[in-house]
Amino acid sequence: MRLTPPTNMTFLISAILAAVSVVGQFVSMVSNYIPISMFWVAIVAYILLLLGNLVRGF
């Protein structure tokens, strides 16, 4: 299996989602606007980053 670095956009979106999940865990005002648990937001962020490493050009 050959890994490739994620594109800048994929990394940026993943980092933003991870930051939102951390902030939303501690600040209830942020979590009121997101209808799912902050745990699942973090999981989506890391799955996106994983796909960016596994799929070329993603």
C-alpha positions in Angstrom: 0.0 0.0 0.0 1.4 3.4 -1.0 0.4 6.4 1.0 0.2 9.9 -0.5 0.1 13.2 1.3 -3.4 14.8 1.5 -4.0 17.9 -0.5 -3.9 21.2 1.3 -7.7 21.6 1.1 -8.3 18.1 2.6 -5.9 18.8 5.4 -7.5 22.2 6.1 -11.1 20.9 6.2 -10.0 18.0 8.5 -8.1 20.4 10.8 -11.1 22.7 11.0 -13.5 19.9 11.8 -11.2 18.6 14.5 -10.9 22.1 16.0 -14.6 22.5 16.0 -15.1 19.2 17.8 -12.6 20.1 20.5 -14.0 23.6 21.0 -17.6 22.3 20.9 -16.9 19.7 23.6 -16.0 22.5 26.0 -18.2 25.4 24.8 -21.9 24.5 24.8 -22.8 27.5 22.5 -20.9 25.8 19.6 -22.4 22.4 20.2 -25.9 23.9 20.1 -25.5 24.6 16.3 -24.2 21.2 15.4 -27.0 18.5 15.5 -24.6 15.6 16.1 -22.2 14.7 18.9 -18.7 16.3 18.9 -17.3 12.8 19.0 -18.7 12.0 15.6 -17.4 15.3 14.2 -13.9 14.3 15.3 -14.4 10.9 13.8 -15.4 12.4 10.4 -12.4 14.7 10.6 -10.0 11.9 11.0 -11.7 9.6 8.4 -11.4 12.5 5.9 -7.7 12.8 6.8 -7.3 9.0 6.4 -8.9 9.1 3.0 -6.7 11.9 2.0 -3.7 9.7 2.8 -5.0 6.6 1.1 -6.6 8.0 -2.1 -4.4 9.9 -4.5 -5.6 13.4 -5.3 -8.3 13.5 -2.5 
